[in-house]
Amino acid sequence: EGPTFKAAWSDFASGGDAGRLLAVVFIGTMAFNMQDVLLEPYGGEILGLSVSATTLLTATWAGGALLGFGMAAKWLARAMDPYRMCGRGILFGIAAFAAVIFAAPLGSSVLFYVGSALIGFGSGLFGVATLTAAMTMKTTGTAGRGLALGAWGAAQATGAGLSIFIGGTLRDLVNHAAGTGMLSEALATPATGYSVVYHTEIGLLFITLIVLGPLVRVKAITHGAQTRTGLAEFPT
């Protein structure tokens, strides 16, 4: 008979900073995904892009994510600390949302596409780094890698679902307030709601960095000390 969930979770939590890592996953996922249903409307409504041009955003984001996966594999092969790589992903995300925000006042579709690609790149690094950290977190016996993978997945899925709802709702509420004159005349534009969401995402990314801080090791893990994750570590 296998261990109870309570015993397995206690083992998983005692083997490292599991709660802090899951908080990083949850908050960071929210930060990267609040824009999920807003980028294409932003491009069309604010920047005046055509339907085909806004659809290209999905490919741009996906291309950035694939590049992020590739760089993550390269850096992990060089024994980079996954927490440090996670921090890099967050920093790329902050730069990405700043680019998206400035694309509107500058009227630059190029800057918008660059921001979209960087969002994919940053989120790709973030996802691989946090999953690797969860799968290599030390356990003492009863907690298997399946629990780590499940906890990561639950935090990621919950953050993603909430972020999409909050992002869309926040955009609509702010734009309604701007349209009814509740805000200043300078903010009475459709771009205001989008801007508030993107600024909120930048704020959440900074919070994620703060939560991540204690997990980052002073020195990168060496090849000899690194715990590698392969197919054998995944639950079957």
C-alpha positions in Angstrom: 0.0 0.0 0.0 1.4 3.4 -1.0 1.8 6.4 1.3 -1.1 8.7 2.1 -1.3 12.0 0.3 -0.6 13.9 3.6 2.5 11.9 4.3 3.8 12.3 0.7 3.1 16.0 0.7 4.8 16.5 4.1 7.8 14.7 2.6 7.8 16.9 -0.5 7.5 20.1 1.4 10.2 19.1 3.9 12.7 18.3 1.1 13.0 22.0 0.0 11.1 25.2 -0.4 8.1 23.6 -2.2 5.6 26.1 -1.1 7.7 29.1 -2.3 8.3 27.4 -5.6 4.6 26.7 -6.1 3.9 30.4 -5.3 6.5 31.4 -8.0 4.7 29.1 -10.5 1.3 30.5 -9.6 2.1 34.2 -9.6 4.5 34.0 -12.6 1.9 32.1 -14.7 -0.7 34.7 -13.9 1.8 37.4 -14.9 2.6 35.8 -18.3 -1.0 34.8 -19.2 -3.2 37.8 -18.4 -2.6 39.0 -21.9 -3.5 35.7 -23.5 -6.8 36.9 -25.0 -5.8 40.5 -25.3 -2.8 40.7 -27.6 -4.8 40.2 -30.8 -7.6 42.7 -29.9 -4.9 45.1 -28.8 -3.1 44.9 -32.1 -6.4 45.3 -34.1 -8.1 48.0 -32.0 -5.2 50.1 -30.9 -2.5 49.6 -33.6 -5.0 49.1 -36.5 -3.5 45.8 -37.6 -5.4 43.6 -40.1 -6.9 40.3 -39.1 -4.1 38.4 -40.8 -1.5 40.6 -39.1 -3.0 39.9 -35.6 -3.2 36.2 -36.3 0.5 36.2 -37.0 1.0 37.2 -33.4 0.2 33.6 -32.4 3.0 32.4 -34.6 5.3 35.1 -33.2 4.6 34.1 -29.7 5.0 30.4 -30.4 8.3 31.0 -32.2 9.5 32.9 -29.1 8.4 30.1 -26.9 10.2 27.5 -29.0 13.4 29.5 -28.9 13.0 29.7 -25.1 12.7 25.9 -24.9 15.8 25.6 -27.0 17.8 28.0 -24.8 16.5 26.4 -21.7 17.8 23.0 -22.9 21.2 24.5 -23.8 21.6 26.3 -20.4 20.4 23.2 -18.4 23.0 21.1 -20.3 25.6 23.6 -19.1 24.4 23.0 -15.5 22.7 26.4 -15.0 20.7 26.7 -11.8 17.0 26.4 -12.9 16.1 29.2 -10.4 18.6 31.5 -12.1 17.1 30.6 -15.5 13.7 31.3 -14.1 14.9 34.8 -13.1 16.1 35.3 -16.7 12.7 34.4 -18.0 11.0 36.8 -15.7 13.3 39.7 -16.8 12.6 38.9 -20.4 8.9 39.1 -19.6 9.3 42.5 -18.0 11.1 43.8 -21.1 8.4 42.2 -23.3 5.4 43.9 -21.7 7.3 47.2 -21.6 7.7 46.8 -25.4 4.0 46.0 -25.9 3.0 49.1 -23.8 5.3 51.5 -25.7 4.1 50.1 -29.1 0.8 52.0 -28.7 2.1 55.6 -28.1 4.9 55.0 -30.7 2.5 53.5 -33.2 5.1 50.7 -33.8 3.8 47.4 -35.0 7.4 46.1 -35.1 7.9 46.9 -31.4 4.6 45.1 -30.8 5.7 41.9 -32.6 9.1 42.0 -30.7 7.2 42.3 -27.4 5.0 39.3 -28.4 8.0 37.2 -29.3 9.7 38.1 -26.0 6.6 37.1 -24.1 6.8 33.7 -25.6 10.5 33.5 -25.0 10.3 34.5 -21.3 7.3 32.3 -20.6 9.1 29.4 -22.3 12.2 29.8 -20.1 10.0 30.3 -17.0 8.0 27.1 -17.6 10.9 24.9 -18.2 12.9 26.3 -15.3 10.1 25.9 -12.8 9.2 22.4 -14.0 12.9 21.4 -13.8 13.2 22.9 -10.3 10.1 21.0 -9.1 11.2 17.7 -10.6 14.7 17.9 -9.1 13.5 19.1 -5.6 14.9 16.8 -3.0 12.6 14.3 -1.4 13.3 11.8 1.3 11.2 8.7 0.4 7.4 8.8 0.3 7.0 11.7 -2.1 7.7 10.7 -5.7 8.3 12.9 -8.7 4.7 12.4 -9.7 3.6 14.6 -6.7 6.1 17.3 -7.8 4.8 17.2 -11.3 1.2 17.2 -10.2 1.7 20.2 -7.8 3.5 22.1 -10.6 0.7 21.4 -13.0 -2.0 22.4 -10.5 -0.4 25.7 -9.7 0.3 26.4 -13.4 -3.3 25.5 -14.5 -4.9 27.5 -11.7 -2.8 30.6 -12.4 -3.4 30.4 -16.1 -7.2 30.1 -15.7 -7.5 32.9 -13.2 -5.2 35.2 -15.2 -7.3 35.0 -18.4 -10.5 35.8 -16.4 -8.9 38.6 -14.5 -7.1 40.1 -17.5 -10.3 40.3 -19.6 -12.4 41.6 -16.7 -9.9 44.2 -15.7 -9.6 45.5 -19.3 -13.4 45.8 -19.6 -13.9 47.5 -16.2 -11.1 50.0 -16.9 -12.3 50.8 -20.4 -15.9 51.2 -19.1 -14.7 53.7 -16.5 -12.6 55.5 -19.1 -15.5 55.6 -21.5 -18.0 57.0 -19.0 -15.7 59.8 -17.9 -14.8 58.4 -14.5 -11.1 58.8 -15.4 -9.3 61.8 -16.7 -9.7 63.0 -20.2 -6.2 61.9 -21.1 -7.1 58.3 -20.1 -10.4 58.2 -22.0 -9.1 55.9 -24.8 -9.5 52.2 -25.5 -5.7 51.7 -24.9 -6.1 52.5 -21.2 -7.7 49.2 -20.3 -5.0 47.2 -22.1 -2.2 49.3 -20.6 -3.5 48.7 -17.1 -3.5 44.9 -17.7 0.1 45.0 -19.1 1.3 47.2 -16.2 -0.3 44.8 -13.8 1.5 41.9 -15.4 4.8 43.8 -15.0 4.0 44.3 -11.3 3.2 40.6 -10.9 6.5 39.7 -12.5 8.4 41.9 -10.0 6.5 40.2 -7.2 7.5 36.8 -8.7 11.1 37.9 -8.6 10.8 38.8 -4.9 9.3 35.5 -4.1 11.9 33.7 -6.2 14.9 35.5 -4.6 15.5 33.2 -1.6 15.4 30.2 -3.9 18.3 31.4 -6.1 21.6 29.9 -5.0 24.7 32.0 -4.5 26.6 29.8 -6.9 25.4 28.0 -10.0 25.1 24.2 -9.7 28.1 22.5 -11.1 27.9 19.5 -13.4 29.0 17.2 -10.7 26.4 18.5 -8.2 23.5 19.0 -10.4 20.5 16.7 -10.1 19.5 15.8 -13.7 16.0 15.1 -14.7 15.4 12.5 -17.4 12.6 10.1 -18.4 13.4 7.9 -15.4 12.3 10.7 -13.1 8.8 11.1 -14.7 6.0 9.1 -13.2 4.8 6.0 -15.1 
